[in-house]
């Protein structure tokens, strides 16, 4: 795949979402592959919004920006799972 492929950001977001959703699933239990991807992607938007709003402040990992993205996405995914469980009750 080319480096300038229009699909590359979507693939990166899916991989980031999969990792974040998997980590949230490990911490909170449950979830399959598809659910983890969706929770992780939604969590990346939630976590990113919280960072931009100044509500969530974590140190930036200069050596690994991927790690920073995954940490923010995982925190957002955990919040999404907790909120979904509260609403489902």
C-alpha positions as CSV (number, residue, x, y, z in Angstrom):
1,X,0.0,0.0,0.0
2,X,1.3,3.4,-0.9
3,X,2.3,5.9,1.8
4,X,-0.1,8.4,0.3
5,X,-3.1,6.0,0.2
6,X,-6.4,7.6,1.1
7,X,-7.2,4.5,3.1
8,X,-4.1,4.7,5.3
9,X,-5.7,7.0,8.0
10,X,-8.7,4.7,8.2
11,X,-6.4,1.7,8.6
12,X,-4.3,3.4,11.3
13,X,-7.5,4.4,13.1
14,X,-8.8,0.9,13.0
15,X,-5.6,-0.6,14.3
16,X,-5.4,2.1,17.1
17,X,-9.1,1.4,17.9
18,X,-8.4,-2.4,18.0
19,X,-5.5,-2.0,20.4
20,X,-7.4,0.5,22.6
21,X,-10.5,-1.5,22.6
22,X,-8.6,-4.7,23.4
23,X,-6.9,-3.0,26.4
24,X,-10.2,-1.6,27.6
25,X,-11.7,-5.1,27.3
26,X,-8.8,-6.6,29.3
27,X,-9.2,-4.0,32.0
28,X,-13.0,-4.1,32.2
29,X,-13.8,-7.6,30.8
30,X,-15.7,-8.8,27.8
31,X,-15.8,-7.8,24.2
32,X,-15.1,-9.4,20.8
33,X,-13.0,-8.2,18.0
34,X,-15.7,-6.1,16.3
35,X,-16.9,-4.6,19.6
36,X,-13.3,-3.8,20.6
37,X,-12.7,-2.0,17.3
38,X,-15.8,0.1,17.6
39,X,-15.3,0.9,21.3
40,X,-11.7,1.8,20.6
41,X,-12.5,4.1,17.7
42,X,-15.3,5.8,19.7
43,X,-12.9,6.0,22.6
44,X,-10.3,7.7,20.5
45,X,-12.7,10.4,19.7
46,X,-13.8,10.7,23.3
47,X,-10.3,10.7,24.6
48,X,-9.1,13.2,22.0
49,X,-12.0,15.5,22.8
50,X,-11.2,15.4,26.5
51,X,-7.5,16.2,25.8
52,X,-8.5,19.1,23.5
53,X,-10.9,20.4,26.1
54,X,-8.2,20.3,28.8
55,X,-10.2,17.8,30.9
56,X,-7.7,15.0,30.4
57,X,-4.0,15.8,30.7
58,X,-1.4,13.0,30.3
59,X,2.3,13.3,29.6
60,X,3.2,13.2,25.9
61,X,5.5,10.4,25.1
62,X,8.0,12.1,22.7
63,X,9.8,8.9,21.9
64,X,6.6,7.2,20.8
65,X,3.6,9.3,19.6
66,X,1.8,6.0,18.9
67,X,1.9,5.2,22.6
68,X,0.4,8.5,23.5
69,X,-2.5,7.9,21.0
70,X,-3.1,4.5,22.3
71,X,-3.2,5.7,26.0
72,X,-5.6,8.5,25.2
73,X,-7.8,6.1,23.1
74,X,-7.7,3.5,25.8
75,X,-8.8,6.0,28.5
76,X,-11.6,7.1,26.2
77,X,-12.6,3.5,25.5
78,X,-12.8,2.7,29.2
79,X,-15.0,5.8,29.7
80,X,-17.3,4.6,26.8
81,X,-17.6,1.1,28.2
82,X,-18.4,2.4,31.7
83,X,-21.0,4.9,30.3
84,X,-22.6,2.1,28.2
85,X,-22.8,-0.1,31.2
86,X,-24.4,2.6,33.3
87,X,-27.0,3.4,30.5
88,X,-27.7,-0.4,30.0
89,X,-28.8,-0.8,33.7
